[in-house]
Amino acid sequence: MQRVRRCDAGATLNTSHRFAQALALDAADPLAGFAAEFHHPFDVNGRKLLYLCGHSLGLQPKSAAEYIEQELADWRRLGVLGHHVAARPWIEYHERAAAPLADLVNSHPSEVVAMNSLTVNLHLMMVSFFRPSGVRNRLLIERAAFPSDRYAVVSQLRFHGLDPDEHLIEIAPREGERTLRTEDVIAQIETQGSRLALALLPGVQYLTGQSLQLEPLIAAARAVGASVGVDLAHSIGNTPLRLHDWNADFAVWCSYKYLNAGPGAVGGCFVHERHAANSALPRFCGWWGHDKSARFLFEPDFKPISGAEGWQLSNPPILSTAPLLASLGIFQRAGMPALQRKSASLTGLLRSLIEEQMAKDIDIITPGAPAAFGAQLSLRIARPVAEAQRCQQRLAAAGVIGDWREPDILRLAPNPLYNSFSDVVAAAAALLQALRG
Ligand SMILES: Cc1ncc(COP(=O)(O)O)c(C=O)c1O
């Protein structure tokens, strides 16, 4: 019962049958043991917090410290020799992430690489895949794209001497709606037709939690001859992805959200295998992308490694890649299909509790159709913004950690690796209490 009691509000509300059901679900949950593999935050009074904020920063795997300590020890013990004889030799350290990342996005290992951070990778990908020429000189994104993506695409347009007012095409939900319709995005792609150079799509929209139907969107963009990239910041480790089969040209992601690899963790990149050996593709180059067999011959001419690794610039930061390997080890043991099943149940439970008990006060923005959402629910509290913010503060004071995104969205994301069904019931009870004031 300890996990249930830790959230004060839960004990004060008449939700005992829900707690009983949740405890039964927890008892039958094959993934329940993974929660003990993470450090759960505590408040200043030593009370364990109920963490529903993995869409922003995932919790720390306990194994992260061992992975980092291993590298510190090898560096201490071996100095430069660690590049070749460390327990996990540093020369090929990042390669250990390739197979588990490929499992998460369903690609070949050679199509993915752990490197840099999301926005850096987005720029590197646009160097290769946003190549405006003649009338094909437009770039399509969603109007509510994460600001860093917008800054990146606007700066790329300007870099090519193009005016964003004319060449940036922004798609938005219909008047009075809050999420994108697949048919509207496809219609816009088709309208742009031969003028479209690149479509940049989100996997899961960061504000609304909507999981986009990537397969038909990617197909539509490719059908008009455009390149397609996907921002998977809120998707990787969260929703089902089949990047290779879907034929995206590229994808980029960060690893600090659902991948639990720590603040500012090393991000990643997917490049479809049809581009693997295309050395004519323009790219920005660095020595870590150069032919591995010749890297230490220090030759003047760049010959890219075939595959996503050929886009690397620098030798990988070992200490910050270590927690990524630790976390990916957990994903390998848990398996995405089981995680996704539990995630849908956890988030579905949160939705049904809100709908049952708080329908008058809370508007759920995240779509509820199967496959249209991941772990996150985006909620709008039907009160003036200042009062809605006070509700969020009361929720935080009760020990439930979600986050607030301007202008008026509360985001909560039960995580199948470290949250339980009891957590969800306790969070819903705390939310109800926070609404009551
Ligand atoms: C959807 C999305 N895109 C891009 C970014 C920027 O990521 P980074 O700071 O790692 O470049 C974020 C960060 O949260 C994000 O949520």
The ligand as an SDF file (V2000), in Angstrom:
LIG
                    3D

 16 16  0  0  0  0  0  0  0  0999 V2000
    9.3980   18.5700  -30.0880 C   0  0  0  0  0  0  0  0  0  0  0  0
   10.7620   19.1010  -29.7190 C   0  0  0  0  0  0  0  0  0  0  0  0
   11.6140   19.4590  -30.6910 N   0  0  0  0  0  0  0  0  0  0  0  0
   12.8320   19.9450  -30.3960 C   0  0  0  0  0  0  0  0  0  0  0  0
   13.2530   20.0940  -29.0920 C   0  0  0  0  0  0  0  0  0  0  0  0
   14.6170   20.6730  -28.8260 C   0  0  0  0  0  0  0  0  0  0  0  0
   15.5050   19.7250  -28.3700 O   0  0  0  0  0  0  0  0  0  0  0  0
   17.0600   20.0190  -28.1090 P   0  0  0  0  0  0  0  0  0  0  0  0
   17.1550   21.0780  -27.0730 O   0  0  0  0  0  0  0  0  0  0  0  0
   17.5790   18.7130  -27.5980 O   0  0  0  0  0  0  0  0  0  0  0  0
   17.6550   20.4210  -29.4090 O   0  0  0  0  0  0  0  0  0  0  0  0
   12.4030   19.7010  -28.0510 C   0  0  0  0  0  0  0  0  0  0  0  0
   12.8170   19.8450  -26.6470 C   0  0  0  0  0  0  0  0  0  0  0  0
   12.1070   19.5890  -25.7150 O   0  0  0  0  0  0  0  0  0  0  0  0
   11.1180   19.2050  -28.3810 C   0  0  0  0  0  0  0  0  0  0  0  0
   10.2380   18.8610  -27.4230 O   0  0  0  0  0  0  0  0  0  0  0  0
  1  2  1  0
  2  3  1  0
  2 15  2  0
  3  4  2  0
  4  5  1  0
  5  6  1  0
  5 12  2  0
  6  7  1  0
  7  8  1  0
  8  9  2  0
  8 10  1  0
  8 11  1  0
 12 13  1  0
 12 15  1  0
 13 14  2  0
 15 16  1  0
M  END
$$$$
